């Protein structure tokens, strides 16, 4: 007597059940993935901002003269630069050291914060901050950059705070620039402590 041949594989019902389970898992995972991506983008903007501020401070020390860090919406700040709050680019320039024109302002470097006007990202904070030759914050009303001037923070402790937020992200970021020159990026939803240096 011959044994009956049985075809192995999935039945239509098994395939439908497997696809239904897969669709449920994807539906559960997509919101969490979107939130994670938004948080990563927000952190990347804050990181680019922090790097620009630190570079401005390093240039003030290297050149032993005042340097201004500006936010701007100009994609070519080496050609045309106007300071702007919530700018999506940053620019570093030296400040004229002598009124006789012997040491004029000079463009140093610029960068991109990584967001556009349509990305729902918001950066609040001063349009300009200035560093003196010791790498400390300094006030200067004549930075040579249209649209802004450098003032000192009037908080206790004295610190300028850039807040970075992005629609869809639940972890906004802060970049703090202290009077003495300390630059710190942190998460305001967490508390700073010896065991949590990422908090504010």
C-alpha positions in Angstrom: 0.0 0.0 0.0 1.4 3.4 -0.9 1.7 6.2 1.7 -0.3 9.3 0.9 1.8 12.3 -0.2 1.2 15.4 1.9 2.4 18.8 0.6 4.3 20.8 3.3 4.0 24.6 3.7 1.7 27.3 4.9 -2.0 27.2 4.4 -3.8 30.3 3.4 -5.2 30.8 6.9 -1.7 30.4 8.5 -0.3 33.0 6.1 -3.2 35.5 6.9 -2.6 35.0 10.6 1.1 35.6 10.2 0.6 38.8 8.2 -2.0 40.0 10.7 0.5 39.5 13.6 3.2 41.3 11.6 0.9 44.2 10.8 0.0 44.6 14.5 3.7 44.5 15.5 4.6 47.2 12.9 1.6 49.4 14.0 2.9 49.2 17.6 6.5 49.9 16.6 6.1 52.8 14.2 5.1 55.5 16.8 8.0 54.5 19.0 10.3 54.6 16.0 9.0 58.1 15.0 9.5 59.4 18.5 13.1 58.0 18.6 13.9 59.6 15.2 12.5 63.0 16.3 14.6 62.8 19.5 17.7 62.0 17.6 17.1 64.9 15.2 16.6 67.3 18.2 19.8 66.1 19.8 21.7 66.5 16.5 20.6 70.1 16.2 21.7 70.8 19.8 25.0 69.0 19.2 25.7 71.1 16.1 24.9 74.3 18.1 27.2 73.2 20.9 30.0 72.4 18.5 29.7 75.9 16.9 29.8 77.7 20.3 32.8 75.7 21.4 34.6 76.4 18.1 33.9 80.2 18.6 35.4 80.0 22.1 38.4 78.1 20.9 39.0 80.7 18.1 38.9 83.5 20.7 41.6 81.8 22.7 43.7 80.9 19.6 43.5 84.3 18.1 43.7 86.2 21.4 40.9 88.5 20.5 37.1 88.9 20.8 35.0 86.6 18.6 31.3 86.7 18.0 29.1 83.6 17.5 25.9 84.4 15.6 22.8 82.5 14.6 21.6 83.4 11.1 19.3 82.3 8.3 21.9 83.1 5.7 23.2 79.9 4.0 26.3 81.9 3.0 27.3 83.9 6.1 30.8 84.5 4.7 29.1 86.7 2.0 26.0 88.0 3.7 25.3 87.8 7.4 22.5 89.0 9.6 22.1 87.7 13.1 18.7 86.1 13.8 17.1 84.3 16.7 16.1 80.7 15.6 18.5 80.8 12.7 19.2 77.5 11.0 22.9 78.3 10.4 25.7 79.6 12.6 28.7 81.9 11.9 31.9 82.8 13.7 33.5 86.2 13.1 36.3 88.1 14.8 35.3 91.5 16.2 37.3 94.6 15.1 40.0 95.1 17.7 41.0 98.6 16.7 38.9 101.6 15.7 41.5 102.7 13.2 40.8 99.7 10.9 44.1 98.1 11.5 42.4 94.9 12.7 39.1 94.6 10.9 36.5 92.0 11.5 37.1 88.7 9.7 34.9 85.7 8.9 36.2 82.5 10.6 33.8 79.6 9.9 30.2 78.7 9.6 28.0 75.7 9.9 24.5 74.2 9.6 22.3 73.4 12.5 20.5 70.7 10.4 17.0 72.0 10.2 14.9 74.0 7.8 11.9 76.3 8.3 9.5 73.5 7.4 11.0 71.0 9.9 9.2 72.5 13.0 12.4 72.9 14.9 12.8 75.9 17.2 16.0 77.3 18.7 15.5 80.0 21.3 18.3 82.0 22.9 20.5 85.0 22.0 21.1 85.8 18.4 24.8 86.5 19.3 27.2 85.8 22.0 30.8 87.1 22.3 33.9 85.5 23.8 36.9 87.6 24.9 40.5 86.5 24.5 40.3 84.4 27.7 37.3 82.4 26.3 34.8 84.1 28.7 31.5 85.7 27.7 31.8 89.4 27.2 29.3 92.2 26.3 29.9 94.1 23.0 27.4 96.3 21.2 29.6 96.7 18.1 30.2 93.2 16.9 30.2 94.2 13.2 27.3 91.8 12.5 24.0 93.4 11.6 20.9 92.4 13.6 22.5 91.7 17.0 24.7 92.7 19.8 26.3 90.8 22.7 25.0 91.3 26.2 25.8 89.4 29.4 23.2 87.1 31.0 21.4 88.5 34.0 20.5 85.1 35.6 21.9 83.5 38.7 24.3 81.9 37.9 25.0 84.0 34.8 24.3 81.7 31.9 22.9 82.0 28.3 20.6 79.1 27.5 19.7 77.9 24.0 16.6 75.8 24.0 16.2 73.3 21.2 12.9 71.7 20.5 11.4 69.7 17.6 7.8 68.8 16.9 7.3 65.1 17.6 10.2 64.9 20.1 9.6 64.4 23.8 13.2 65.3 24.8 14.0 68.9 24.1 17.6 69.9 24.6 19.5 72.8 26.1 22.9 74.3 25.3 24.1 76.3 28.3 27.0 78.9 28.0 28.2 80.1 31.3 29.9 83.5 32.0 33.2 81.8 32.8 33.2 79.9 29.4 31.7 76.5 30.4 29.6 75.1 27.6 27.2 72.3 28.5 24.5 70.4 26.5 21.8 68.8 28.6 18.3 67.4 28.7 15.9 69.6 30.7 13.6 66.7 31.4 16.3 65.2 33.6 18.0 66.5 36.8 21.7 67.1 36.8 23.6 65.1 39.4 26.9 63.3 39.9 25.4 60.2 38.4 23.5 61.9 35.6 25.7 64.4 33.8 23.1 64.7 30.9 20.5 66.4 33.1 20.2 70.2 33.4 
